[in-house]
């Protein structure tokens, strides 16, 4: 378990966390003495049933994170993993909420919470308030025989019950309607959690209780309580299969809490117990969803995923299923509609609108739009394929022959892979132009070369060449007159290369003088644009490469690899050298 925390004082931590809610939700107020988060009075609307919950801290966003319009009216917090006192709850129920239409007090089913919230409920009744009370229990990790008179523990499925109760209260429903609907929702909710490790409470001694590395605790409670059993060496599919059987096997007399029949509809909640990465939680959701469909023919009408009821930094998750039964309250007040109703509570996350769920409920296959690629759009720019093969072959062969020298340079000033990467790309292009029937359409031909570069050259230089060549395709196409066939000459190449250099500058900060392949590429492009002379341009690339011997690196691995005394004034930039060799071979073939 992780024992590192930013806070060492748990009391200060709890108060700070509660206070933060008034910063993130301006409709809330904080009674610090009693650790109560409550909604500020709303003078613009009629009285509504007040829904109060709470419990020990350490389960955030539960429970204070669910206070807000459309959900809880108030929440009462205890210290970490400990119930608040009855007096705290009494103050919330009598002094911090509007009691005109009654109060529903609904904690989770843990002994301390039941006693203290229950005592407060009785005090409020004795003071003449109209109050109903019940404790949510949705856990199936503890069997009936073992749970005895205590009953099921309250887990993440209870948050769905609180949402339903709060949404119904917001409609102006009576206390009796809110109370009965909450009971109905709780009776049709099941949850089971699993964890790879116990959690550590800030400020406390490290517990000797651990879960071995090759085991998972199935049914672990949110206060480090043991579960139903441990699985050894189980992978995720096996774990999920076990959990779903425990959740949905109504034939298990000791654990079956909910009967599933054909046509039943469900809401699925995948809850992060605190420190499962978002990536892994998403993978868990996918596995649960697949098994529900394949093994139980259940396709949830809503799926919620995230942190709803945590156990500090618990390395685990829980699965909750809510069966959607009839509330008997008519249109607009079904369990699903109440879950879908808007809520202004920072802990409630359900961003997908009901209309979106309904529109795509059938899950029809998506028809992909047919993409248009460069090779699908011919141009009128023409170049003799035999001349192109001759020039490219000369340049590419020169790169291949220079590989040992490029590698030697890069071993001194880099990581030694530049020469191999250039050679691999050159050989692949050479194979293409040797074996394929190249078109005289230069745009289509260059685009085929781009595909080879993207497939064979990796690393930074591979990305730079791919970007440059894609831009070159665009630069050539921009000069297509759309009329008669146009022979590609030095002027067209120069304009296209210049536009490619400009495009490349959007993606790399490298400039002349930074000791990169840009020191060869840009001089070549500029000189060709000025003179339309390929030989003069190749000479400019050679001069630019030679100049890199005397430059200090400001980009790439050369910045921090090797000693400058070893190579400064002696070794050119390997990337610039390799490119210069290609351009020289190209020019020599003409």
LUMNU-146742 format. One record per residue (C-alpha): residue number from 1; residue in three letters; chain; x, y, z. Coordinates in Angstrom, 2 decimals, padded with zeros to 5 digits. Example, Ala and Ser with C-alpha at 12.3 -4.5 7.8 and 13.67 -1.06 7.14 Angstrom:
2
pos code unit px py pz
1 ALA A 012.30 -004.50 007.80
2 SER A 013.67 -001.06 007.14
This chain:
590
pos code unit px py pz
1 UNK A 000.00 000.00 000.00
2 UNK A 001.10 003.56 -000.60
3 UNK A 001.86 005.38 002.66
4 UNK A 002.90 008.71 001.14
5 UNK A 000.52 011.65 001.58
6 UNK A 000.63 015.41 001.11
7 UNK A -001.21 015.86 004.43
8 UNK A -000.04 014.38 007.71
9 UNK A -002.85 015.81 009.88
10 UNK A -006.11 013.99 008.99
11 UNK A -008.30 016.54 010.83
12 UNK A -006.85 019.44 008.86
13 UNK A -007.18 017.40 005.68
14 UNK A -010.89 016.70 006.16
15 UNK A -011.73 020.32 006.95
16 UNK A -009.73 021.57 003.99
17 UNK A -011.43 019.14 001.63
18 UNK A -014.90 020.12 002.85
19 UNK A -014.09 023.82 002.60
20 UNK A -012.97 023.36 -000.99
21 UNK A -016.52 022.42 -002.01
22 UNK A -017.68 025.97 -001.37
23 UNK A -015.04 027.11 -003.87
24 UNK A -016.11 024.70 -006.59
25 UNK A -019.88 025.07 -006.02
26 UNK A -021.05 028.57 -005.04
27 UNK A -024.48 027.29 -003.99
28 UNK A -022.99 025.53 -000.96
29 UNK A -022.20 026.65 002.57
30 UNK A -019.98 025.06 005.20
31 UNK A -020.62 024.67 008.91
32 UNK A -017.03 023.93 009.93
33 UNK A -017.74 023.20 013.59
34 UNK A -020.15 020.42 012.70
35 UNK A -018.57 019.43 009.38
36 UNK A -021.82 020.02 007.50
37 UNK A -021.97 020.95 003.82
38 UNK A -025.43 022.29 002.96
39 UNK A -027.25 024.14 000.22
40 UNK A -027.70 027.86 000.63
41 UNK A -031.37 028.87 001.00
42 UNK A -033.14 029.24 -002.34
43 UNK A -035.71 032.00 -001.95
44 UNK A -036.90 031.70 -005.55
45 UNK A -038.41 028.21 -005.32
46 UNK A -040.92 026.35 -003.20
47 UNK A -040.03 024.16 -000.25
48 UNK A -038.88 020.63 -001.07
49 UNK A -038.15 017.49 000.87
50 UNK A -034.65 017.75 002.35
51 UNK A -032.43 014.74 001.64
52 UNK A -029.51 014.31 004.07
53 UNK A -026.72 011.76 003.93
54 UNK A -023.13 011.51 005.06
55 UNK A -020.65 009.32 006.82
56 UNK A -016.96 008.99 007.47
57 UNK A -014.55 010.96 005.32
58 UNK A -012.22 009.21 002.92
59 UNK A -014.91 008.21 000.40
60 UNK A -014.83 011.37 -001.68
61 UNK A -016.68 012.63 -003.62
62 UNK A -019.15 010.93 -001.30
63 UNK A -020.89 012.37 000.46
64 UNK A -020.40 016.11 000.55
65 UNK A -019.63 016.13 -003.17
66 UNK A -023.24 015.17 -003.83
67 UNK A -024.76 018.21 -002.14
68 UNK A -026.34 020.51 -004.68
69 UNK A -029.46 021.21 -006.68
70 UNK A -031.04 017.96 -007.85
71 UNK A -029.25 015.80 -005.33
72 UNK A -028.55 016.09 -001.58
73 UNK A -029.65 019.02 000.53
74 UNK A -026.95 018.48 003.13
75 UNK A -024.16 016.10 004.05
76 UNK A -022.55 015.46 007.43
77 UNK A -018.94 014.27 007.64
78 UNK A -017.06 012.36 010.28
79 UNK A -013.33 011.90 010.52
80 UNK A -011.68 009.44 008.12
81 UNK A -013.62 006.16 008.13
82 UNK A -015.59 007.20 011.25
83 UNK A -019.24 008.18 011.55
84 UNK A -020.18 011.75 012.42
85 UNK A -021.75 012.27 015.86
86 UNK A -025.52 012.31 016.28
87 UNK A -025.41 015.97 017.30
88 UNK A -023.79 016.91 013.99
89 UNK A -026.55 015.13 012.09
90 UNK A -029.27 016.64 014.30
91 UNK A -028.03 020.15 013.56
92 UNK A -028.07 019.39 009.85
93 UNK A -031.62 018.00 009.97
94 UNK A -033.10 020.78 012.10
95 UNK A -030.97 023.89 011.63
96 UNK A -029.30 023.69 008.20
97 UNK A -032.12 022.66 005.85
98 UNK A -035.68 023.65 005.06
99 UNK A -037.86 021.18 006.99
100 UNK A -041.28 022.37 005.84
101 UNK A -041.93 019.36 003.54
102 UNK A -040.03 016.87 005.69
103 UNK A -036.58 015.34 005.85
104 UNK A -035.22 012.03 004.56
105 UNK A -032.09 010.90 006.40
106 UNK A -030.35 008.21 004.40
107 UNK A -026.80 007.08 005.31
108 UNK A -025.04 003.89 004.22
109 UNK A -025.54 000.73 006.26
110 UNK A -022.64 000.77 008.72
111 UNK A -023.24 000.35 012.42
112 UNK A -021.85 003.72 013.52
113 UNK A -023.70 005.59 010.79
114 UNK A -026.98 003.80 011.48
115 UNK A -026.79 004.56 015.19
116 UNK A -025.74 008.20 014.94
117 UNK A -027.90 009.16 011.96
118 UNK A -030.76 007.18 013.50
119 UNK A -030.38 008.95 016.84
120 UNK A -030.49 012.28 015.05
121 UNK A -033.61 011.21 013.19
122 UNK A -035.35 010.39 016.45
123 UNK A -034.25 013.70 017.98
124 UNK A -035.68 015.53 014.99
125 UNK A -038.95 013.61 015.28
126 UNK A -039.09 014.39 018.99
127 UNK A -038.72 018.07 018.06
128 UNK A -041.82 017.79 015.89
129 UNK A -040.15 017.34 012.50
130 UNK A -041.50 015.02 009.80
131 UNK A -038.56 012.65 009.26
132 UNK A -038.01 009.32 007.55
133 UNK A -034.88 007.21 007.91
134 UNK A -033.30 004.19 006.29
135 UNK A -029.78 002.96 005.61
136 UNK A -028.74 001.88 002.12
137 UNK A -027.27 -001.61 001.77
138 UNK A -026.30 -002.81 -001.71
139 UNK A -023.24 -005.00 -001.10
140 UNK A -023.31 -008.68 -002.06
141 UNK A -019.80 -009.36 -000.76
142 UNK A -021.11 -010.46 002.61
143 UNK A -023.55 -013.37 002.49
144 UNK A -026.86 -013.41 004.38
145 UNK A -025.64 -015.92 006.95
146 UNK A -022.44 -014.03 007.66
147 UNK A -024.08 -010.60 007.59
148 UNK A -026.73 -011.73 010.04
149 UNK A -028.86 -008.95 011.46
150 UNK A -026.44 -006.26 010.28
151 UNK A -027.43 -006.73 006.65
152 UNK A -025.69 -005.54 003.53
153 UNK A -023.04 -002.83 003.64
154 UNK A -023.54 000.38 001.71
155 UNK A -021.31 000.74 -001.35
156 UNK A -021.17 002.74 -004.58
157 UNK A -024.62 001.64 -005.73
158 UNK A -025.97 003.75 -002.90
159 UNK A -024.95 006.86 -004.83
160 UNK A -027.53 005.93 -007.48
161 UNK A -030.13 005.74 -004.73
162 UNK A -029.16 009.17 -003.40
163 UNK A -029.35 010.62 -006.92
164 UNK A -032.83 009.21 -007.44
165 UNK A -034.06 010.49 -004.07
166 UNK A -032.58 013.95 -004.60
167 UNK A -033.98 014.28 -008.11
168 UNK A -037.43 013.22 -006.98
169 UNK A -037.36 015.69 -004.08
170 UNK A -036.44 018.43 -006.59
171 UNK A -039.73 017.79 -008.43
172 UNK A -041.72 018.72 -005.34
173 UNK A -042.66 015.14 -004.44
174 UNK A -043.87 014.35 -000.93
175 UNK A -041.66 012.86 001.78
176 UNK A -043.56 009.58 001.51
177 UNK A -042.94 009.42 -002.26
178 UNK A -039.25 010.19 -001.89
179 UNK A -038.85 007.69 000.94
180 UNK A -040.66 004.83 -000.83
181 UNK A -038.84 005.45 -004.12
182 UNK A -035.47 005.45 -002.38
183 UNK A -036.35 002.15 -000.70
184 UNK A -037.41 000.72 -004.07
185 UNK A -034.18 001.80 -005.76
186 UNK A -032.06 000.38 -002.94
187 UNK A -033.88 -002.93 -003.05
188 UNK A -033.04 -003.26 -006.76
189 UNK A -029.37 -002.34 -006.51
190 UNK A -026.45 -004.71 -006.08
191 UNK A -022.74 -003.91 -005.76
192 UNK A -019.55 -005.90 -005.41
193 UNK A -016.03 -004.55 -005.10
194 UNK A -012.58 -006.07 -005.48
195 UNK A -009.22 -004.68 -004.47
196 UNK A -005.56 -005.51 -004.91
197 UNK A -004.50 -003.83 -001.69
198 UNK A -005.60 -002.27 001.59
199 UNK A -005.41 001.49 001.99
200 UNK A -003.45 003.66 004.38
201 UNK A -005.06 006.45 006.39
202 UNK A -002.98 009.65 006.66
203 UNK A -001.57 010.11 010.15
204 UNK A -002.01 006.49 011.20
205 UNK A 000.44 003.66 011.71
206 UNK A 000.97 001.32 008.80
207 UNK A -001.26 -001.72 009.08
208 UNK A 000.27 -005.18 008.96
209 UNK A -002.70 -006.31 006.87
210 UNK A -001.71 -006.75 003.24
211 UNK A -003.08 -008.49 000.18
212 UNK A -000.31 -010.63 -001.38
213 UNK A 000.85 -009.54 -004.82
214 UNK A -000.68 -012.53 -006.59
215 UNK A -004.10 -012.23 -004.89
216 UNK A -007.19 -010.05 -005.13
217 UNK A -009.72 -009.51 -002.36
218 UNK A -013.22 -010.05 -003.72
219 UNK A -015.85 -008.15 -001.79
220 UNK A -013.46 -005.93 000.17
221 UNK A -015.30 -003.20 002.04
222 UNK A -014.55 000.50 001.80
223 UNK A -012.89 000.57 005.24
224 UNK A -010.40 -002.26 004.58
225 UNK A -012.91 -004.90 005.74
226 UNK A -012.32 -008.37 004.30
227 UNK A -014.51 -009.60 001.47
228 UNK A -016.10 -012.92 000.66
229 UNK A -012.87 -014.57 -000.46
230 UNK A -009.50 -014.08 -002.13
231 UNK A -008.63 -015.18 -005.64
232 UNK A -005.09 -016.26 -006.35
233 UNK A -003.49 -015.60 -009.74
234 UNK A -006.74 -014.47 -011.35
235 UNK A -006.71 -012.37 -014.51
236 UNK A -009.30 -009.64 -015.11
237 UNK A -011.74 -011.70 -017.22
238 UNK A -011.82 -014.42 -014.56
239 UNK A -012.25 -011.87 -011.78
240 UNK A -015.10 -010.11 -013.58
241 UNK A -016.79 -013.44 -014.33
242 UNK A -016.66 -014.32 -010.63
243 UNK A -017.98 -010.91 -009.59
244 UNK A -020.89 -010.93 -012.05
245 UNK A -021.92 -014.40 -010.96
246 UNK A -021.97 -013.21 -007.36
247 UNK A -024.01 -010.15 -008.37
248 UNK A -026.56 -011.86 -010.64
249 UNK A -026.95 -015.50 -009.58
250 UNK A -030.38 -015.36 -007.92
251 UNK A -030.25 -019.12 -007.41
252 UNK A -027.64 -018.60 -004.69
253 UNK A -029.85 -018.53 -001.63
254 UNK A -027.13 -016.98 000.50
255 UNK A -026.10 -014.24 -001.96
256 UNK A -028.88 -013.79 -004.50
257 UNK A -030.38 -010.38 -003.79
258 UNK A -031.93 -009.58 -007.15
259 UNK A -033.86 -011.73 -009.60
260 UNK A -033.09 -011.11 -013.25
261 UNK A -035.69 -011.87 -015.88
262 UNK A -035.78 -011.49 -019.64
263 UNK A -036.49 -007.91 -020.65
264 UNK A -035.15 -006.34 -017.45
265 UNK A -033.25 -003.11 -018.01
266 UNK A -030.23 -002.04 -015.99
267 UNK A -027.95 000.86 -015.19
268 UNK A -024.28 -000.10 -014.81
269 UNK A -021.91 001.79 -012.53
270 UNK A -018.17 001.07 -012.59
271 UNK A -016.68 002.78 -009.55
272 UNK A -013.01 003.55 -008.94
273 UNK A -012.07 002.91 -005.32
274 UNK A -009.43 005.61 -005.53
275 UNK A -006.24 004.83 -007.37
276 UNK A -007.01 002.70 -010.40
277 UNK A -005.78 004.61 -013.44
278 UNK A -008.40 005.99 -015.80
279 UNK A -006.91 003.80 -018.51
280 UNK A -007.35 000.59 -016.50
281 UNK A -010.82 001.57 -015.30
282 UNK A -011.90 002.02 -018.92
283 UNK A -010.56 -001.44 -019.70
284 UNK A -012.49 -002.85 -016.76
285 UNK A -015.68 -001.21 -018.02
286 UNK A -015.17 -002.78 -021.43
287 UNK A -014.66 -006.24 -019.93
288 UNK A -017.71 -005.97 -017.66
289 UNK A -019.89 -004.73 -020.52
290 UNK A -018.80 -007.55 -022.82
291 UNK A -019.45 -010.25 -020.23
292 UNK A -022.86 -008.80 -019.32
293 UNK A -023.87 -009.00 -022.98
294 UNK A -022.37 -012.42 -023.71
295 UNK A -023.23 -014.28 -020.49
296 UNK A -026.40 -012.56 -019.28
297 UNK A -027.86 -010.87 -022.37
298 UNK A -027.76 -007.57 -020.50
299 UNK A -027.00 -004.35 -022.36
300 UNK A -027.15 -001.49 -019.84
301 UNK A -029.27 001.47 -020.89
302 UNK A -026.86 003.73 -019.03
303 UNK A -023.22 003.16 -018.10
304 UNK A -021.46 005.39 -015.58
305 UNK A -017.72 005.18 -014.94
306 UNK A -015.50 007.08 -012.51
307 UNK A -014.97 007.89 -008.86
308 UNK A -018.31 007.88 -007.03
309 UNK A -017.54 006.26 -003.66
310 UNK A -013.86 005.74 -002.93
311 UNK A -011.74 004.24 -000.20
312 UNK A -008.99 006.86 -000.04
313 UNK A -006.40 005.58 -002.51
314 UNK A -007.91 002.10 -002.81
315 UNK A -006.42 000.02 -005.61
316 UNK A -009.71 -001.54 -006.63
317 UNK A -013.09 -001.08 -008.28
318 UNK A -016.69 -002.02 -007.77
319 UNK A -019.49 -003.05 -010.10
320 UNK A -023.02 -001.85 -009.39
321 UNK A -026.21 -002.79 -011.20
322 UNK A -029.53 -001.02 -010.72
323 UNK A -032.58 -002.82 -012.10
324 UNK A -035.07 -000.31 -013.49
325 UNK A -038.44 -001.17 -011.95
326 UNK A -041.63 000.87 -012.07
327 UNK A -041.90 003.59 -009.42
328 UNK A -045.65 003.97 -009.96
329 UNK A -045.18 007.76 -009.98
330 UNK A -045.98 008.35 -013.64
331 UNK A -044.19 010.12 -016.47
332 UNK A -041.07 012.05 -015.59
333 UNK A -040.53 010.15 -012.36
334 UNK A -039.21 006.77 -013.45
335 UNK A -035.94 005.59 -011.94
336 UNK A -034.16 006.25 -015.24
337 UNK A -035.61 009.73 -015.65
338 UNK A -034.64 010.61 -012.09
339 UNK A -031.09 009.40 -012.74
340 UNK A -030.97 011.44 -015.95
341 UNK A -032.28 014.60 -014.29
342 UNK A -029.71 017.42 -014.06
343 UNK A -027.79 017.93 -010.83
344 UNK A -025.48 020.68 -009.65
345 UNK A -023.21 018.54 -007.50
346 UNK A -019.49 018.39 -008.24
347 UNK A -019.25 014.67 -007.48
348 UNK A -022.01 013.58 -009.86
349 UNK A -020.61 012.83 -013.30
350 UNK A -023.02 011.76 -016.03
351 UNK A -022.15 013.99 -018.99
352 UNK A -024.05 012.14 -021.73
353 UNK A -027.56 013.50 -022.25
354 UNK A -030.58 011.14 -022.28
355 UNK A -031.33 012.09 -025.89
356 UNK A -027.89 010.83 -026.92
357 UNK A -028.40 007.51 -025.13
358 UNK A -031.81 007.06 -026.76
359 UNK A -030.69 008.05 -030.26
360 UNK A -027.88 005.52 -030.28
361 UNK A -029.44 002.80 -028.13
362 UNK A -029.60 000.38 -031.06
363 UNK A -025.84 000.51 -031.45
364 UNK A -026.00 000.29 -035.25
365 UNK A -022.68 -000.16 -037.06
366 UNK A -021.13 003.11 -038.13
367 UNK A -020.58 003.59 -041.85
368 UNK A -017.15 005.07 -042.29
369 UNK A -016.75 007.93 -044.68
370 UNK A -014.63 007.02 -047.67
371 UNK A -011.47 009.07 -047.41
372 UNK A -009.87 010.79 -050.39
373 UNK A -006.10 010.35 -050.52
374 UNK A -003.51 012.00 -052.70
375 UNK A -003.17 008.89 -054.86
376 UNK A -006.87 009.11 -055.69
377 UNK A -006.51 012.54 -057.29
378 UNK A -004.25 012.62 -060.37
379 UNK A -002.41 015.74 -061.51
380 UNK A -001.14 017.14 -064.80
381 UNK A 002.46 017.44 -063.59
382 UNK A 004.52 014.99 -065.63
383 UNK A 008.04 013.59 -065.29
384 UNK A 009.67 010.76 -067.27
385 UNK A 009.68 007.75 -064.86
386 UNK A 013.00 006.51 -066.27
387 UNK A 014.71 009.82 -065.48
388 UNK A 013.18 009.86 -062.00
389 UNK A 014.41 006.30 -061.34
390 UNK A 017.91 007.20 -062.52
391 UNK A 018.21 010.30 -060.32
392 UNK A 016.58 008.81 -057.25
393 UNK A 018.63 005.62 -057.55
394 UNK A 021.87 007.59 -057.62
395 UNK A 020.94 009.60 -054.54
396 UNK A 019.57 006.63 -052.61
397 UNK A 022.58 004.45 -053.36
398 UNK A 024.86 007.21 -052.12
399 UNK A 022.94 007.22 -048.78
400 UNK A 023.28 003.45 -048.52
401 UNK A 027.02 003.60 -049.22
402 UNK A 027.44 006.39 -046.64
403 UNK A 025.70 004.46 -043.84
404 UNK A 028.93 003.38 -042.04
405 UNK A 030.19 006.96 -041.98
406 UNK A 026.82 008.37 -040.84
407 UNK A 026.66 005.72 -038.13
408 UNK A 030.18 006.56 -036.95
409 UNK A 029.30 010.25 -036.73
410 UNK A 026.05 009.52 -034.89
411 UNK A 027.77 007.16 -032.45
412 UNK A 029.95 010.06 -031.36
413 UNK A 027.33 012.83 -031.22
414 UNK A 024.03 010.92 -030.95
415 UNK A 022.62 007.49 -030.25
416 UNK A 024.03 005.74 -033.30
417 UNK A 020.81 004.95 -035.18
418 UNK A 020.73 007.72 -037.79
419 UNK A 022.71 005.86 -040.46
420 UNK A 020.69 002.65 -040.10
421 UNK A 017.41 004.58 -040.30
422 UNK A 018.46 006.44 -043.44
423 UNK A 019.72 003.25 -045.05
424 UNK A 016.51 001.39 -044.23
425 UNK A 014.39 004.12 -045.80
426 UNK A 016.68 004.40 -048.84
427 UNK A 016.59 000.67 -049.48
428 UNK A 012.81 000.59 -049.23
429 UNK A 012.39 003.45 -051.71
430 UNK A 014.95 001.90 -054.03
431 UNK A 012.97 -001.35 -053.95
432 UNK A 009.79 000.54 -054.82
433 UNK A 011.19 002.38 -057.81
434 UNK A 012.97 -000.76 -059.05
435 UNK A 009.97 -003.07 -058.91
436 UNK A 006.91 -000.87 -059.35
437 UNK A 005.54 000.63 -062.53
438 UNK A 005.87 004.29 -061.66
439 UNK A 003.43 006.78 -063.10
440 UNK A 004.60 009.81 -065.06
441 UNK A 002.30 011.79 -062.70
442 UNK A 004.91 013.11 -060.26
443 UNK A 002.33 013.87 -057.56
444 UNK A 001.14 010.26 -057.46
445 UNK A 004.70 008.94 -057.56
446 UNK A 005.94 011.13 -054.70
447 UNK A 002.90 010.12 -052.67
448 UNK A 003.82 006.44 -053.09
449 UNK A 007.31 007.27 -051.83
450 UNK A 005.74 009.02 -048.82
451 UNK A 003.95 005.80 -047.89
452 UNK A 007.25 003.89 -047.95
453 UNK A 008.99 006.49 -045.78
454 UNK A 006.16 006.46 -043.23
455 UNK A 006.27 002.65 -043.05
456 UNK A 010.03 002.19 -042.80
457 UNK A 011.62 005.24 -041.15
458 UNK A 010.96 005.84 -037.47
459 UNK A 012.25 008.25 -034.88
460 UNK A 012.53 012.01 -035.16
461 UNK A 014.22 012.04 -038.56
462 UNK A 011.59 009.68 -039.96
463 UNK A 008.81 012.00 -038.81
464 UNK A 010.59 015.04 -040.28
465 UNK A 011.07 013.36 -043.66
466 UNK A 007.44 012.18 -043.69
467 UNK A 006.11 015.66 -042.89
468 UNK A 008.41 017.24 -045.48
469 UNK A 007.45 014.80 -048.24
470 UNK A 003.72 015.08 -047.51
471 UNK A 004.12 018.84 -047.76
472 UNK A 006.05 018.34 -051.00
473 UNK A 003.05 016.50 -052.47
474 UNK A 000.89 019.47 -051.55
475 UNK A 003.48 021.93 -052.89
476 UNK A 003.58 020.13 -056.24
477 UNK A -000.18 019.90 -056.50
478 UNK A -000.49 023.63 -055.83
479 UNK A 001.31 024.21 -059.14
480 UNK A -000.97 021.98 -061.18
481 UNK A -002.56 024.17 -063.85
482 UNK A -005.51 021.78 -064.29
483 UNK A -005.01 022.14 -068.02
484 UNK A -002.62 020.43 -070.38
485 UNK A 000.20 018.20 -069.20
486 UNK A 003.02 020.23 -067.63
487 UNK A 006.62 018.94 -067.56
488 UNK A 008.16 019.24 -064.10
489 UNK A 011.25 021.46 -064.27
490 UNK A 013.64 022.97 -061.73
491 UNK A 011.32 025.93 -061.17
492 UNK A 008.40 023.70 -060.16
493 UNK A 010.65 021.63 -057.89
494 UNK A 012.08 024.78 -056.30
495 UNK A 008.65 026.27 -055.55
496 UNK A 007.41 022.97 -054.13
497 UNK A 010.52 022.51 -051.97
498 UNK A 010.27 026.05 -050.66
499 UNK A 006.64 025.54 -049.61
500 UNK A 007.61 022.24 -047.94
501 UNK A 010.33 023.94 -045.91
502 UNK A 007.79 026.54 -044.80
503 UNK A 005.32 023.82 -043.79
504 UNK A 008.00 021.88 -041.89
505 UNK A 008.76 024.96 -039.79
506 UNK A 005.29 024.65 -038.22
507 UNK A 006.25 021.36 -036.59
508 UNK A 009.90 021.75 -035.61
509 UNK A 011.74 024.75 -034.15
510 UNK A 014.93 023.69 -035.94
511 UNK A 016.56 026.42 -038.03
512 UNK A 019.86 026.88 -039.83
513 UNK A 022.57 026.90 -037.17
514 UNK A 020.85 024.42 -034.85
515 UNK A 023.02 021.56 -036.15
516 UNK A 020.30 019.39 -037.71
517 UNK A 019.41 018.16 -041.19
518 UNK A 017.82 021.60 -041.70
519 UNK A 021.38 022.90 -042.20
520 UNK A 021.50 020.92 -045.46
521 UNK A 017.85 021.04 -046.49
522 UNK A 017.22 024.77 -046.30
523 UNK A 020.38 025.87 -048.18
524 UNK A 019.54 023.38 -050.95
525 UNK A 015.96 024.66 -051.24
526 UNK A 016.95 028.34 -051.14
527 UNK A 019.71 027.98 -053.72
528 UNK A 017.47 026.00 -056.06
529 UNK A 014.79 028.67 -055.77
530 UNK A 017.35 031.39 -056.55
531 UNK A 019.31 029.70 -059.38
532 UNK A 017.16 026.80 -060.62
533 UNK A 020.52 024.96 -060.70
534 UNK A 020.50 021.56 -058.94
535 UNK A 024.31 021.36 -058.88
536 UNK A 024.59 024.75 -057.17
537 UNK A 021.88 023.71 -054.71
538 UNK A 023.69 020.47 -053.87
539 UNK A 026.89 022.45 -053.27
540 UNK A 024.96 024.72 -050.87
541 UNK A 023.79 021.63 -048.96
542 UNK A 027.41 020.39 -048.74
543 UNK A 028.56 023.77 -047.43
544 UNK A 025.75 023.85 -044.88
545 UNK A 026.69 020.37 -043.70
546 UNK A 030.36 021.30 -043.40
547 UNK A 029.39 024.32 -041.28
548 UNK A 027.70 022.06 -038.74
549 UNK A 031.12 020.79 -037.66
550 UNK A 031.66 024.10 -035.87
551 UNK A 028.17 024.46 -034.38
552 UNK A 027.05 023.62 -030.86
553 UNK A 023.89 021.55 -030.85
554 UNK A 020.70 023.18 -029.58
555 UNK A 018.25 020.43 -030.58
556 UNK A 018.27 016.64 -030.55
557 UNK A 020.35 014.19 -028.54
558 UNK A 023.59 015.93 -029.50
559 UNK A 022.69 018.55 -026.89
560 UNK A 023.48 016.13 -024.05
561 UNK A 025.36 013.21 -025.65
562 UNK A 029.15 013.08 -025.83
563 UNK A 031.78 015.70 -025.17
564 UNK A 032.00 018.77 -027.39
565 UNK A 035.79 018.63 -027.24
566 UNK A 035.55 015.22 -028.89
567 UNK A 033.63 016.35 -031.97
568 UNK A 033.41 020.16 -032.22
569 UNK A 035.18 021.24 -035.42
570 UNK A 035.53 017.63 -036.60
571 UNK A 032.16 015.87 -036.91
572 UNK A 029.26 017.21 -039.01
573 UNK A 025.67 016.65 -038.02
574 UNK A 024.88 013.06 -039.11
575 UNK A 021.41 013.90 -040.39
576 UNK A 022.65 016.83 -042.44
577 UNK A 025.52 014.72 -043.79
578 UNK A 023.19 011.90 -044.86
579 UNK A 020.81 014.26 -046.62
580 UNK A 023.69 016.06 -048.31
581 UNK A 024.98 012.76 -049.66
582 UNK A 021.56 012.03 -051.19
583 UNK A 021.30 015.48 -052.79
584 UNK A 024.83 015.24 -054.16
585 UNK A 024.09 011.86 -055.73
586 UNK A 020.90 013.26 -057.18
587 UNK A 022.71 016.23 -058.75
588 UNK A 025.55 014.08 -060.11
589 UNK A 023.05 011.95 -062.05
590 UNK A 021.84 014.91 -064.10
